[in-house]
Amino acid sequence: MSIIGNILWLILGGILLAIFWAIAGLLVCLTIIGIPFGLQCFKFAGFVLWPFGRQIRSGEFGFGGLLGNILWILILGWELCIAHLIIGAVFCITIIGIPFGLQHFKLAQLAIIPFGAKVLNKRDLV
């Protein structure tokens, strides 16, 4: 089931969102200070390409992660979060689109607090 969901996800905008994450990563990697932020964008661009069958576990960060998340929210995170919330709300209008909308809501959480978040396959959660 997750393979079909992922294929439909790619067709219905997953590729476009992954490109946006990658562009954001490239933009913040232009400076040396922004490289950790860019690496987070690249990590999650891969997650956006294939989200079904994977989960996000967040909240495991120290002081550096907290500082990184605060800077992330102020500079870049809120735009990506709002984009995922809007797209998720549009998908949730129809019953068929609800699984895709829920994926966008999960990505909105990730877009607001990326440091300390880990992408796990569902079989890794057991």
Jmol script that loads the backbone (N, CA, C; Angstrom):
load data "model"
ATOM      1  N   MET A   1       0.820  -1.202   0.000  1.00  0.00           N
ATOM      2  CA  MET A   1       0.000   0.000   0.000  1.00  0.00           C
ATOM      3  C   MET A   1       0.858   1.258   0.000  1.00  0.00           C
ATOM      4  N   SER A   2       1.978   1.208   0.725  1.00  0.00           N
ATOM      5  CA  SER A   2       2.799   2.407   0.797  1.00  0.00           C
ATOM      6  C   SER A   2       3.476   2.711  -0.539  1.00  0.00           C
ATOM      7  N   ILE A   3       3.741   1.683  -1.350  1.00  0.00           N
ATOM      8  CA  ILE A   3       4.355   1.929  -2.660  1.00  0.00           C
ATOM      9  C   ILE A   3       3.383   2.679  -3.559  1.00  0.00           C
ATOM     10  N   ILE A   4       2.120   2.271  -3.551  1.00  0.00           N
ATOM     11  CA  ILE A   4       1.112   2.966  -4.356  1.00  0.00           C
ATOM     12  C   ILE A   4       0.940   4.400  -3.860  1.00  0.00           C
ATOM     13  N   GLY A   5       0.894   4.569  -2.546  1.00  0.00           N
ATOM     14  CA  GLY A   5       0.779   5.919  -1.980  1.00  0.00           C
ATOM     15  C   GLY A   5       1.957   6.790  -2.360  1.00  0.00           C
ATOM     16  N   ASN A   6       3.165   6.233  -2.338  1.00  0.00           N
ATOM     17  CA  ASN A   6       4.340   7.010  -2.694  1.00  0.00           C
ATOM     18  C   ASN A   6       4.366   7.380  -4.171  1.00  0.00           C
ATOM     19  N   ILE A   7       3.925   6.480  -5.028  1.00  0.00           N
ATOM     20  CA  ILE A   7       3.878   6.797  -6.463  1.00  0.00           C
ATOM     21  C   ILE A   7       2.864   7.898  -6.722  1.00  0.00           C
ATOM     22  N   LEU A   8       1.679   7.777  -6.118  1.00  0.00           N
ATOM     23  CA  LEU A   8       0.683   8.843  -6.270  1.00  0.00           C
ATOM     24  C   LEU A   8       1.184  10.156  -5.669  1.00  0.00           C
ATOM     25  N   TRP A   9       1.911  10.065  -4.550  1.00  0.00           N
ATOM     26  CA  TRP A   9       2.477  11.242  -3.900  1.00  0.00           C
ATOM     27  C   TRP A   9       3.411  11.983  -4.856  1.00  0.00           C
ATOM     28  N   LEU A  10       4.273  11.234  -5.548  1.00  0.00           N
ATOM     29  CA  LEU A  10       5.199  11.854  -6.492  1.00  0.00           C
ATOM     30  C   LEU A  10       4.451  12.572  -7.602  1.00  0.00           C
ATOM     31  N   ILE A  11       3.410  11.936  -8.115  1.00  0.00           N
ATOM     32  CA  ILE A  11       2.642  12.527  -9.209  1.00  0.00           C
ATOM     33  C   ILE A  11       1.888  13.768  -8.749  1.00  0.00           C
ATOM     34  N   LEU A  12       1.361  13.756  -7.521  1.00  0.00           N
ATOM     35  CA  LEU A  12       0.518  14.845  -7.032  1.00  0.00           C
ATOM     36  C   LEU A  12       1.298  15.959  -6.324  1.00  0.00           C
ATOM     37  N   GLY A  13       2.565  16.060  -6.558  1.00  0.00           N
ATOM     38  CA  GLY A  13       3.303  17.198  -6.038  1.00  0.00           C
ATOM     39  C   GLY A  13       4.496  16.889  -5.174  1.00  0.00           C
ATOM     40  N   GLY A  14       4.785  15.626  -4.916  1.00  0.00           N
ATOM     41  CA  GLY A  14       5.925  15.281  -4.085  1.00  0.00           C
ATOM     42  C   GLY A  14       7.253  15.698  -4.696  1.00  0.00           C
ATOM     43  N   ILE A  15       7.356  15.551  -6.006  1.00  0.00           N
ATOM     44  CA  ILE A  15       8.592  15.943  -6.679  1.00  0.00           C
ATOM     45  C   ILE A  15       8.797  17.442  -6.560  1.00  0.00           C
ATOM     46  N   LEU A  16       7.732  18.208  -6.743  1.00  0.00           N
ATOM     47  CA  LEU A  16       7.823  19.664  -6.648  1.00  0.00           C
ATOM     48  C   LEU A  16       8.238  20.110  -5.252  1.00  0.00           C
ATOM     49  N   LEU A  17       7.667  19.510  -4.232  1.00  0.00           N
ATOM     50  CA  LEU A  17       8.034  19.871  -2.863  1.00  0.00           C
ATOM     51  C   LEU A  17       9.468  19.475  -2.530  1.00  0.00           C
ATOM     52  N   ALA A  18       9.912  18.330  -3.036  1.00  0.00           N
ATOM     53  CA  ALA A  18      11.303  17.929  -2.821  1.00  0.00           C
ATOM     54  C   ALA A  18      12.251  18.912  -3.490  1.00  0.00           C
ATOM     55  N   ILE A  19      11.871  19.410  -4.656  1.00  0.00           N
ATOM     56  CA  ILE A  19      12.692  20.420  -5.338  1.00  0.00           C
ATOM     57  C   ILE A  19      12.742  21.698  -4.506  1.00  0.00           C
ATOM     58  N   PHE A  20      11.616  22.100  -3.920  1.00  0.00           N
ATOM     59  CA  PHE A  20      11.610  23.291  -3.065  1.00  0.00           C
ATOM     60  C   PHE A  20      12.530  23.114  -1.859  1.00  0.00           C
ATOM     61  N   TRP A  21      12.491  21.935  -1.227  1.00  0.00           N
ATOM     62  CA  TRP A  21      13.386  21.672  -0.095  1.00  0.00           C
ATOM     63  C   TRP A  21      14.841  21.731  -0.544  1.00  0.00           C
ATOM     64  N   ALA A  22      15.132  21.145  -1.710  1.00  0.00           N
ATOM     65  CA  ALA A  22      16.505  21.148  -2.209  1.00  0.00           C
ATOM     66  C   ALA A  22      16.975  22.563  -2.549  1.00  0.00           C
ATOM     67  N   ILE A  23      16.103  23.372  -3.136  1.00  0.00           N
ATOM     68  CA  ILE A  23      16.454  24.764  -3.432  1.00  0.00           C
ATOM     69  C   ILE A  23      16.713  25.533  -2.145  1.00  0.00           C
ATOM     70  N   ALA A  24      15.875  25.301  -1.152  1.00  0.00           N
ATOM     71  CA  ALA A  24      16.099  25.953   0.140  1.00  0.00           C
ATOM     72  C   ALA A  24      17.448  25.535   0.713  1.00  0.00           C
ATOM     73  N   GLY A  25      17.798  24.260   0.574  1.00  0.00           N
ATOM     74  CA  GLY A  25      19.092  23.781   1.044  1.00  0.00           C
ATOM     75  C   GLY A  25      20.248  24.432   0.308  1.00  0.00           C
ATOM     76  N   LEU A  26      20.110  24.569  -0.992  1.00  0.00           N
ATOM     77  CA  LEU A  26      21.160  25.235  -1.761  1.00  0.00           C
ATOM     78  C   LEU A  26      21.315  26.696  -1.364  1.00  0.00           C
ATOM     79  N   LEU A  27      20.203  27.369  -1.134  1.00  0.00           N
ATOM     80  CA  LEU A  27      20.265  28.784  -0.758  1.00  0.00           C
ATOM     81  C   LEU A  27      20.957  28.996   0.577  1.00  0.00           C
ATOM     82  N   VAL A  28      20.639  28.175   1.555  1.00  0.00           N
ATOM     83  CA  VAL A  28      21.266  28.370   2.858  1.00  0.00           C
ATOM     84  C   VAL A  28      22.693  27.844   2.896  1.00  0.00           C
ATOM     85  N   CYS A  29      23.063  26.959   1.953  1.00  0.00           N
ATOM     86  CA  CYS A  29      24.450  26.480   1.893  1.00  0.00           C
ATOM     87  C   CYS A  29      25.387  27.487   1.236  1.00  0.00           C
ATOM     88  N   LEU A  30      24.859  28.577   0.739  1.00  0.00           N
ATOM     89  CA  LEU A  30      25.718  29.588   0.126  1.00  0.00           C
ATOM     90  C   LEU A  30      26.685  30.199   1.128  1.00  0.00           C
ATOM     91  N   THR A  31      26.325  30.184   2.384  1.00  0.00           N
ATOM     92  CA  THR A  31      27.224  30.675   3.416  1.00  0.00           C
ATOM     93  C   THR A  31      27.729  29.494   4.240  1.00  0.00           C
ATOM     94  N   ILE A  32      28.881  29.646   4.826  1.00  0.00           N
ATOM     95  CA  ILE A  32      29.435  28.572   5.652  1.00  0.00           C
ATOM     96  C   ILE A  32      28.567  28.342   6.884  1.00  0.00           C
ATOM     97  N   ILE A  33      28.037  29.406   7.442  1.00  0.00           N
ATOM     98  CA  ILE A  33      27.194  29.287   8.634  1.00  0.00           C
ATOM     99  C   ILE A  33      25.909  28.521   8.329  1.00  0.00           C
ATOM    100  N   GLY A  34      25.427  28.617   7.108  1.00  0.00           N
ATOM    101  CA  GLY A  34      24.164  27.981   6.745  1.00  0.00           C
ATOM    102  C   GLY A  34      24.263  26.524   6.361  1.00  0.00           C
ATOM    103  N   ILE A  35      25.466  25.964   6.302  1.00  0.00           N
ATOM    104  CA  ILE A  35      25.616  24.576   5.859  1.00  0.00           C
ATOM    105  C   ILE A  35      24.839  23.586   6.732  1.00  0.00           C
ATOM    106  N   PRO A  36      24.846  23.681   8.070  1.00  0.00           N
ATOM    107  CA  PRO A  36      24.020  22.734   8.842  1.00  0.00           C
ATOM    108  C   PRO A  36      22.534  22.822   8.494  1.00  0.00           C
ATOM    109  N   PHE A  37      22.060  24.021   8.190  1.00  0.00           N
ATOM    110  CA  PHE A  37      20.665  24.189   7.811  1.00  0.00           C
ATOM    111  C   PHE A  37      20.405  23.572   6.438  1.00  0.00           C
ATOM    112  N   GLY A  38      21.359  23.742   5.531  1.00  0.00           N
ATOM    113  CA  GLY A  38      21.233  23.146   4.205  1.00  0.00           C
ATOM    114  C   GLY A  38      21.227  21.634   4.254  1.00  0.00           C
ATOM    115  N   LEU A  39      22.043  21.063   5.128  1.00  0.00           N
ATOM    116  CA  LEU A  39      22.065  19.605   5.265  1.00  0.00           C
ATOM    117  C   LEU A  39      20.728  19.080   5.773  1.00  0.00           C
ATOM    118  N   GLN A  40      20.092  19.834   6.664  1.00  0.00           N
ATOM    119  CA  GLN A  40      18.752  19.438   7.119  1.00  0.00           C
ATOM    120  C   GLN A  40      17.768  19.467   5.950  1.00  0.00           C
ATOM    121  N   CYS A  41      17.854  20.488   5.118  1.00  0.00           N
ATOM    122  CA  CYS A  41      16.960  20.582   3.957  1.00  0.00           C
ATOM    123  C   CYS A  41      17.161  19.399   3.014  1.00  0.00           C
ATOM    124  N   PHE A  42      18.413  19.025   2.771  1.00  0.00           N
ATOM    125  CA  PHE A  42      18.673  17.906   1.873  1.00  0.00           C
ATOM    126  C   PHE A  42      18.175  16.592   2.469  1.00  0.00           C
ATOM    127  N   LYS A  43      18.333  16.426   3.768  1.00  0.00           N
ATOM    128  CA  LYS A  43      17.859  15.202   4.428  1.00  0.00           C
ATOM    129  C   LYS A  43      16.351  15.074   4.265  1.00  0.00           C
ATOM    130  N   PHE A  44      15.647  16.170   4.426  1.00  0.00           N
ATOM    131  CA  PHE A  44      14.200  16.100   4.360  1.00  0.00           C
ATOM    132  C   PHE A  44      13.664  16.190   2.944  1.00  0.00           C
ATOM    133  N   ALA A  45      14.478  16.650   1.997  1.00  0.00           N
ATOM    134  CA  ALA A  45      14.070  16.575   0.589  1.00  0.00           C
ATOM    135  C   ALA A  45      13.926  15.113   0.186  1.00  0.00           C
ATOM    136  N   GLY A  46      14.821  14.269   0.676  1.00  0.00           N
ATOM    137  CA  GLY A  46      14.702  12.835   0.423  1.00  0.00           C
ATOM    138  C   GLY A  46      13.470  12.241   1.084  1.00  0.00           C
ATOM    139  N   PHE A  47      13.126  12.731   2.271  1.00  0.00           N
ATOM    140  CA  PHE A  47      11.930  12.246   2.955  1.00  0.00           C
ATOM    141  C   PHE A  47      10.666  12.655   2.212  1.00  0.00           C
ATOM    142  N   VAL A  48      10.656  13.857   1.668  1.00  0.00           N
ATOM    143  CA  VAL A  48       9.479  14.344   0.948  1.00  0.00           C
ATOM    144  C   VAL A  48       9.237  13.514  -0.311  1.00  0.00           C
ATOM    145  N   LEU A  49      10.282  12.964  -0.894  1.00  0.00           N
ATOM    146  CA  LEU A  49      10.097  12.146  -2.091  1.00  0.00           C
ATOM    147  C   LEU A  49       9.378  10.828  -1.803  1.00  0.00           C
ATOM    148  N   TRP A  50       9.532  10.269  -0.623  1.00  0.00           N
ATOM    149  CA  TRP A  50       9.005   8.938  -0.321  1.00  0.00           C
ATOM    150  C   TRP A  50       8.492   8.892   1.118  1.00  0.00           C
ATOM    151  N   PRO A  51       7.384   9.601   1.458  1.00  0.00           N
ATOM    152  CA  PRO A  51       6.972   9.724   2.861  1.00  0.00           C
ATOM    153  C   PRO A  51       6.150   8.571   3.424  1.00  0.00           C
ATOM    154  N   PHE A  52       5.424   7.854   2.576  1.00  0.00           N
ATOM    155  CA  PHE A  52       4.577   6.779   3.093  1.00  0.00           C
ATOM    156  C   PHE A  52       5.454   5.626   3.560  1.00  0.00           C
ATOM    157  N   GLY A  53       5.112   5.070   4.714  1.00  0.00           N
ATOM    158  CA  GLY A  53       5.889   3.986   5.288  1.00  0.00           C
ATOM    159  C   GLY A  53       7.061   4.477   6.125  1.00  0.00           C
ATOM    160  N   ARG A  54       7.143   5.785   6.341  1.00  0.00           N
ATOM    161  CA  ARG A  54       8.212   6.369   7.148  1.00  0.00           C
ATOM    162  C   ARG A  54       7.597   7.325   8.157  1.00  0.00           C
ATOM    163  N   GLN A  55       8.237   7.462   9.287  1.00  0.00           N
ATOM    164  CA  GLN A  55       7.770   8.348  10.351  1.00  0.00           C
ATOM    165  C   GLN A  55       8.889   9.283  10.768  1.00  0.00           C
ATOM    166  N   ILE A  56       8.503  10.336  11.456  1.00  0.00           N
ATOM    167  CA  ILE A  56       9.457  11.307  11.972  1.00  0.00           C
ATOM    168  C   ILE A  56       9.417  11.248  13.488  1.00  0.00           C
ATOM    169  N   ARG A  57      10.574  11.139  14.088  1.00  0.00           N
ATOM    170  CA  ARG A  57      10.691  11.211  15.544  1.00  0.00           C
ATOM    171  C   ARG A  57      11.495  12.470  15.851  1.00  0.00           C
ATOM    172  N   SER A  58      10.883  13.388  16.578  1.00  0.00           N
ATOM    173  CA  SER A  58      11.567  14.646  16.859  1.00  0.00           C
ATOM    174  C   SER A  58      11.699  14.866  18.357  1.00  0.00           C
ATOM    175  N   GLY A  59      12.487  15.860  18.715  1.00  0.00           N
ATOM    176  CA  GLY A  59      12.624  16.246  20.105  1.00  0.00           C
ATOM    177  C   GLY A  59      13.910  15.799  20.763  1.00  0.00           C
ATOM    178  N   GLU A  60      14.819  15.183  20.019  1.00  0.00           N
ATOM    179  CA  GLU A  60      16.075  14.716  20.595  1.00  0.00           C
ATOM    180  C   GLU A  60      17.206  15.671  20.198  1.00  0.00           C
ATOM    181  N   PHE A  61      17.225  16.837  20.807  1.00  0.00           N
ATOM    182  CA  PHE A  61      18.271  17.808  20.488  1.00  0.00           C
ATOM    183  C   PHE A  61      18.731  18.496  21.768  1.00  0.00           C
ATOM    184  N   GLY A  62      19.954  18.981  21.736  1.00  0.00           N
ATOM    185  CA  GLY A  62      20.522  19.686  22.878  1.00  0.00           C
ATOM    186  C   GLY A  62      20.415  21.185  22.685  1.00  0.00           C
ATOM    187  N   PHE A  63      21.319  21.908  23.336  1.00  0.00           N
ATOM    188  CA  PHE A  63      21.286  23.361  23.247  1.00  0.00           C
ATOM    189  C   PHE A  63      21.562  23.839  21.823  1.00  0.00           C
ATOM    190  N   GLY A  64      22.517  23.189  21.146  1.00  0.00           N
ATOM    191  CA  GLY A  64      22.821  23.570  19.760  1.00  0.00           C
ATOM    192  C   GLY A  64      21.630  23.349  18.842  1.00  0.00           C
ATOM    193  N   GLY A  65      20.925  22.237  19.044  1.00  0.00           N
ATOM    194  CA  GLY A  65      19.729  21.967  18.252  1.00  0.00           C
ATOM    195  C   GLY A  65      18.620  22.960  18.540  1.00  0.00           C
ATOM    196  N   LEU A  66      18.494  23.353  19.814  1.00  0.00           N
ATOM    197  CA  LEU A  66      17.493  24.351  20.176  1.00  0.00           C
ATOM    198  C   LEU A  66      17.799  25.681  19.500  1.00  0.00           C
ATOM    199  N   LEU A  67      19.053  26.087  19.559  1.00  0.00           N
ATOM    200  CA  LEU A  67      19.460  27.330  18.908  1.00  0.00           C
ATOM    201  C   LEU A  67      19.259  27.234  17.395  1.00  0.00           C
ATOM    202  N   GLY A  68      19.620  26.091  16.818  1.00  0.00           N
ATOM    203  CA  GLY A  68      19.414  25.886  15.386  1.00  0.00           C
ATOM    204  C   GLY A  68      17.950  25.943  15.003  1.00  0.00           C
ATOM    205  N   ASN A  69      17.083  25.336  15.812  1.00  0.00           N
ATOM    206  CA  ASN A  69      15.643  25.363  15.522  1.00  0.00           C
ATOM    207  C   ASN A  69      15.082  26.778  15.615  1.00  0.00           C
ATOM    208  N   ILE A  70      15.535  27.550  16.596  1.00  0.00           N
ATOM    209  CA  ILE A  70      15.054  28.931  16.729  1.00  0.00           C
ATOM    210  C   ILE A  70      15.457  29.747  15.503  1.00  0.00           C
ATOM    211  N   LEU A  71      16.723  29.621  15.098  1.00  0.00           N
ATOM    212  CA  LEU A  71      17.174  30.340  13.900  1.00  0.00           C
ATOM    213  C   LEU A  71      16.438  29.857  12.660  1.00  0.00           C
ATOM    214  N   TRP A  72      16.219  28.555  12.586  1.00  0.00           N
ATOM    215  CA  TRP A  72      15.508  27.970  11.454  1.00  0.00           C
ATOM    216  C   TRP A  72      14.099  28.549  11.340  1.00  0.00           C
ATOM    217  N   ILE A  73      13.391  28.610  12.459  1.00  0.00           N
ATOM    218  CA  ILE A  73      12.022  29.137  12.452  1.00  0.00           C
ATOM    219  C   ILE A  73      12.009  30.580  11.982  1.00  0.00           C
ATOM    220  N   LEU A  74      12.934  31.377  12.482  1.00  0.00           N
ATOM    221  CA  LEU A  74      12.961  32.795  12.134  1.00  0.00           C
ATOM    222  C   LEU A  74      13.316  33.039  10.675  1.00  0.00           C
ATOM    223  N   ILE A  75      14.212  32.222  10.127  1.00  0.00           N
ATOM    224  CA  ILE A  75      14.722  32.500   8.780  1.00  0.00           C
ATOM    225  C   ILE A  75      13.964  31.749   7.696  1.00  0.00           C
ATOM    226  N   LEU A  76      13.716  30.471   7.887  1.00  0.00           N
ATOM    227  CA  LEU A  76      13.245  29.651   6.783  1.00  0.00           C
ATOM    228  C   LEU A  76      12.051  28.767   7.115  1.00  0.00           C
ATOM    229  N   GLY A  77      11.961  28.288   8.325  1.00  0.00           N
ATOM    230  CA  GLY A  77      10.989  27.254   8.659  1.00  0.00           C
ATOM    231  C   GLY A  77       9.539  27.647   8.529  1.00  0.00           C
ATOM    232  N   TRP A  78       9.198  28.865   8.879  1.00  0.00           N
ATOM    233  CA  TRP A  78       7.785  29.230   8.868  1.00  0.00           C
ATOM    234  C   TRP A  78       7.225  29.242   7.451  1.00  0.00           C
ATOM    235  N   GLU A  79       8.024  29.610   6.442  1.00  0.00           N
ATOM    236  CA  GLU A  79       7.524  29.603   5.065  1.00  0.00           C
ATOM    237  C   GLU A  79       7.208  28.184   4.605  1.00  0.00           C
ATOM    238  N   LEU A  80       8.133  27.263   4.877  1.00  0.00           N
ATOM    239  CA  LEU A  80       7.920  25.874   4.472  1.00  0.00           C
ATOM    240  C   LEU A  80       6.765  25.242   5.244  1.00  0.00           C
ATOM    241  N   CYS A  81       6.642  25.587   6.519  1.00  0.00           N
ATOM    242  CA  CYS A  81       5.551  25.070   7.333  1.00  0.00           C
ATOM    243  C   CYS A  81       4.198  25.540   6.798  1.00  0.00           C
ATOM    244  N   ILE A  82       4.097  26.815   6.493  1.00  0.00           N
ATOM    245  CA  ILE A  82       2.835  27.349   5.959  1.00  0.00           C
ATOM    246  C   ILE A  82       2.493  26.705   4.623  1.00  0.00           C
ATOM    247  N   ALA A  83       3.493  26.502   3.767  1.00  0.00           N
ATOM    248  CA  ALA A  83       3.244  25.856   2.475  1.00  0.00           C
ATOM    249  C   ALA A  83       2.684  24.443   2.668  1.00  0.00           C
ATOM    250  N   HIS A  84       3.267  23.683   3.581  1.00  0.00           N
ATOM    251  CA  HIS A  84       2.767  22.325   3.833  1.00  0.00           C
ATOM    252  C   HIS A  84       1.383  22.339   4.468  1.00  0.00           C
ATOM    253  N   LEU A  85       1.110  23.291   5.347  1.00  0.00           N
ATOM    254  CA  LEU A  85      -0.225  23.373   5.957  1.00  0.00           C
ATOM    255  C   LEU A  85      -1.298  23.704   4.926  1.00  0.00           C
ATOM    256  N   ILE A  86      -1.009  24.629   4.044  1.00  0.00           N
ATOM    257  CA  ILE A  86      -1.990  25.008   3.016  1.00  0.00           C
ATOM    258  C   ILE A  86      -2.240  23.852   2.063  1.00  0.00           C
ATOM    259  N   ILE A  87      -1.180  23.229   1.592  1.00  0.00           N
ATOM    260  CA  ILE A  87      -1.347  22.111   0.665  1.00  0.00           C
ATOM    261  C   ILE A  87      -2.061  20.949   1.351  1.00  0.00           C
ATOM    262  N   GLY A  88      -1.729  20.694   2.617  1.00  0.00           N
ATOM    263  CA  GLY A  88      -2.402  19.633   3.360  1.00  0.00           C
ATOM    264  C   GLY A  88      -3.887  19.906   3.529  1.00  0.00           C
ATOM    265  N   ALA A  89      -4.248  21.152   3.799  1.00  0.00           N
ATOM    266  CA  ALA A  89      -5.669  21.507   3.938  1.00  0.00           C
ATOM    267  C   ALA A  89      -6.404  21.321   2.618  1.00  0.00           C
ATOM    268  N   VAL A  90      -5.764  21.662   1.501  1.00  0.00           N
ATOM    269  CA  VAL A  90      -6.392  21.482   0.189  1.00  0.00           C
ATOM    270  C   VAL A  90      -6.620  19.995  -0.091  1.00  0.00           C
ATOM    271  N   PHE A  91      -5.628  19.161   0.207  1.00  0.00           N
ATOM    272  CA  PHE A  91      -5.790  17.715  -0.007  1.00  0.00           C
ATOM    273  C   PHE A  91      -6.881  17.138   0.880  1.00  0.00           C
ATOM    274  N   CYS A  92      -7.052  17.644   2.079  1.00  0.00           N
ATOM    275  CA  CYS A  92      -8.043  17.090   3.015  1.00  0.00           C
ATOM    276  C   CYS A  92      -9.475  17.467   2.667  1.00  0.00           C
ATOM    277  N   ILE A  93      -9.676  18.244   1.647  1.00  0.00           N
ATOM    278  CA  ILE A  93     -11.035  18.592   1.226  1.00  0.00           C
ATOM    279  C   ILE A  93     -11.774  17.349   0.726  1.00  0.00           C
ATOM    280  N   THR A  94     -11.058  16.458   0.050  1.00  0.00           N
ATOM    281  CA  THR A  94     -11.684  15.236  -0.446  1.00  0.00           C
ATOM    282  C   THR A  94     -11.273  14.045   0.416  1.00  0.00           C
ATOM    283  N   ILE A  95     -12.080  13.029   0.419  1.00  0.00           N
ATOM    284  CA  ILE A  95     -11.784  11.832   1.199  1.00  0.00           C
ATOM    285  C   ILE A  95     -10.546  11.126   0.645  1.00  0.00           C
ATOM    286  N   ILE A  96     -10.421  11.082  -0.662  1.00  0.00           N
ATOM    287  CA  ILE A  96      -9.270  10.414  -1.276  1.00  0.00           C
ATOM    288  C   ILE A  96      -7.970  11.145  -0.946  1.00  0.00           C
ATOM    289  N   GLY A  97      -8.031  12.450  -0.783  1.00  0.00           N
ATOM    290  CA  GLY A  97      -6.831  13.229  -0.529  1.00  0.00           C
ATOM    291  C   GLY A  97      -6.383  13.271   0.922  1.00  0.00           C
ATOM    292  N   ILE A  98      -7.181  12.737   1.844  1.00  0.00           N
ATOM    293  CA  ILE A  98      -6.845  12.816   3.270  1.00  0.00           C
ATOM    294  C   ILE A  98      -5.490  12.187   3.598  1.00  0.00           C
ATOM    295  N   PRO A  99      -5.134  11.002   3.072  1.00  0.00           N
ATOM    296  CA  PRO A  99      -3.800  10.475   3.397  1.00  0.00           C
ATOM    297  C   PRO A  99      -2.670  11.403   2.956  1.00  0.00           C
ATOM    298  N   PHE A 100      -2.852  12.061   1.824  1.00  0.00           N
ATOM    299  CA  PHE A 100      -1.830  12.985   1.337  1.00  0.00           C
ATOM    300  C   PHE A 100      -1.796  14.255   2.184  1.00  0.00           C
ATOM    301  N   GLY A 101      -2.957  14.711   2.603  1.00  0.00           N
ATOM    302  CA  GLY A 101      -3.012  15.866   3.492  1.00  0.00           C
ATOM    303  C   GLY A 101      -2.342  15.588   4.821  1.00  0.00           C
ATOM    304  N   LEU A 102      -2.548  14.377   5.355  1.00  0.00           N
ATOM    305  CA  LEU A 102      -1.906  14.013   6.616  1.00  0.00           C
ATOM    306  C   LEU A 102      -0.383  13.976   6.482  1.00  0.00           C
ATOM    307  N   GLN A 103       0.102  13.552   5.322  1.00  0.00           N
ATOM    308  CA  GLN A 103       1.554  13.575   5.091  1.00  0.00           C
ATOM    309  C   GLN A 103       2.078  15.013   5.103  1.00  0.00           C
ATOM    310  N   HIS A 104       1.310  15.923   4.522  1.00  0.00           N
ATOM    311  CA  HIS A 104       1.718  17.333   4.517  1.00  0.00           C
ATOM    312  C   HIS A 104       1.711  17.916   5.926  1.00  0.00           C
ATOM    313  N   PHE A 105       0.757  17.514   6.747  1.00  0.00           N
ATOM    314  CA  PHE A 105       0.748  18.001   8.132  1.00  0.00           C
ATOM    315  C   PHE A 105       1.964  17.480   8.899  1.00  0.00           C
ATOM    316  N   LYS A 106       2.350  16.237   8.615  1.00  0.00           N
ATOM    317  CA  LYS A 106       3.559  15.675   9.221  1.00  0.00           C
ATOM    318  C   LYS A 106       4.792  16.458   8.754  1.00  0.00           C
ATOM    319  N   LEU A 107       4.815  16.811   7.492  1.00  0.00           N
ATOM    320  CA  LEU A 107       5.937  17.584   6.950  1.00  0.00           C
ATOM    321  C   LEU A 107       5.942  19.011   7.481  1.00  0.00           C
ATOM    322  N   ALA A 108       4.777  19.553   7.789  1.00  0.00           N
ATOM    323  CA  ALA A 108       4.732  20.894   8.385  1.00  0.00           C
ATOM    324  C   ALA A 108       5.386  20.886   9.754  1.00  0.00           C
ATOM    325  N   GLN A 109       5.159  19.839  10.530  1.00  0.00           N
ATOM    326  CA  GLN A 109       5.811  19.705  11.831  1.00  0.00           C
ATOM    327  C   GLN A 109       7.325  19.623  11.645  1.00  0.00           C
ATOM    328  N   LEU A 110       7.735  18.882  10.662  1.00  0.00           N
ATOM    329  CA  LEU A 110       9.160  18.739  10.373  1.00  0.00           C
ATOM    330  C   LEU A 110       9.760  20.044   9.878  1.00  0.00           C
ATOM    331  N   ALA A 111       8.996  20.802   9.099  1.00  0.00           N
ATOM    332  CA  ALA A 111       9.502  22.058   8.553  1.00  0.00           C
ATOM    333  C   ALA A 111       9.713  23.101   9.635  1.00  0.00           C
ATOM    334  N   ILE A 112       9.003  23.013  10.721  1.00  0.00           N
ATOM    335  CA  ILE A 112       9.140  24.023  11.767  1.00  0.00           C
ATOM    336  C   ILE A 112      10.247  23.661  12.756  1.00  0.00           C
ATOM    337  N   ILE A 113      10.505  22.364  12.987  1.00  0.00           N
ATOM    338  CA  ILE A 113      11.542  21.947  13.937  1.00  0.00           C
ATOM    339  C   ILE A 113      12.348  20.793  13.327  1.00  0.00           C
ATOM    340  N   PRO A 114      13.336  21.085  12.453  1.00  0.00           N
ATOM    341  CA  PRO A 114      14.077  20.002  11.803  1.00  0.00           C
ATOM    342  C   PRO A 114      15.235  19.432  12.616  1.00  0.00           C
ATOM    343  N   PHE A 115      15.863  20.254  13.466  1.00  0.00           N
ATOM    344  CA  PHE A 115      17.023  19.762  14.210  1.00  0.00           C
ATOM    345  C   PHE A 115      16.561  18.839  15.324  1.00  0.00           C
ATOM    346  N   GLY A 116      17.174  17.695  15.423  1.00  0.00           N
ATOM    347  CA  GLY A 116      16.778  16.706  16.407  1.00  0.00           C
ATOM    348  C   GLY A 116      15.721  15.751  15.898  1.00  0.00           C
ATOM    349  N   ALA A 117      15.272  15.931  14.662  1.00  0.00           N
ATOM    350  CA  ALA A 117      14.277  15.025  14.081  1.00  0.00           C
ATOM    351  C   ALA A 117      14.995  13.924  13.320  1.00  0.00           C
ATOM    352  N   LYS A 118      14.470  12.724  13.436  1.00  0.00           N
ATOM    353  CA  LYS A 118      15.024  11.579  12.730  1.00  0.00           C
ATOM    354  C   LYS A 118      13.939  10.970  11.861  1.00  0.00           C
ATOM    355  N   VAL A 119      14.321  10.574  10.663  1.00  0.00           N
ATOM    356  CA  VAL A 119      13.407   9.914   9.743  1.00  0.00           C
ATOM    357  C   VAL A 119      13.610   8.417   9.916  1.00  0.00           C
ATOM    358  N   LEU A 120      12.524   7.717  10.265  1.00  0.00           N
ATOM    359  CA  LEU A 120      12.585   6.281  10.531  1.00  0.00           C
ATOM    360  C   LEU A 120      11.603   5.534   9.644  1.00  0.00           C
ATOM    361  N   ASN A 121      12.003   4.355   9.212  1.00  0.00           N
ATOM    362  CA  ASN A 121      11.053   3.467   8.552  1.00  0.00           C
ATOM    363  C   ASN A 121      10.135   2.899   9.618  1.00  0.00           C
ATOM    364  N   LYS A 122       8.923   2.537   9.237  1.00  0.00           N
ATOM    365  CA  LYS A 122       7.981   2.011  10.226  1.00  0.00           C
ATOM    366  C   LYS A 122       8.485   0.746  10.888  1.00  0.00           C
ATOM    367  N   ARG A 123       9.276  -0.056  10.180  1.00  0.00           N
ATOM    368  CA  ARG A 123       9.796  -1.278  10.796  1.00  0.00           C
ATOM    369  C   ARG A 123      10.864  -0.973  11.827  1.00  0.00           C
ATOM    370  N   ASP A 124      11.475   0.236  11.802  1.00  0.00           N
ATOM    371  CA  ASP A 124      12.468   0.632  12.799  1.00  0.00           C
ATOM    372  C   ASP A 124      11.826   1.080  14.103  1.00  0.00           C
ATOM    373  N   LEU A 125      10.515   1.319  14.101  1.00  0.00           N
ATOM    374  CA  LEU A 125       9.840   1.838  15.290  1.00  0.00           C
ATOM    375  C   LEU A 125       9.541   0.745  16.307  1.00  0.00           C
ATOM    376  N   VAL A 126       9.571  -0.492  15.899  1.00  0.00           N
ATOM    377  CA  VAL A 126       9.235  -1.607  16.791  1.00  0.00           C
ATOM    378  C   VAL A 126      10.312  -1.860  17.799  1.00  0.00           C
TER     379      VAL A 126
END
end "model"
wireframe off; spacefill off
backbone 0.3
color backbone group
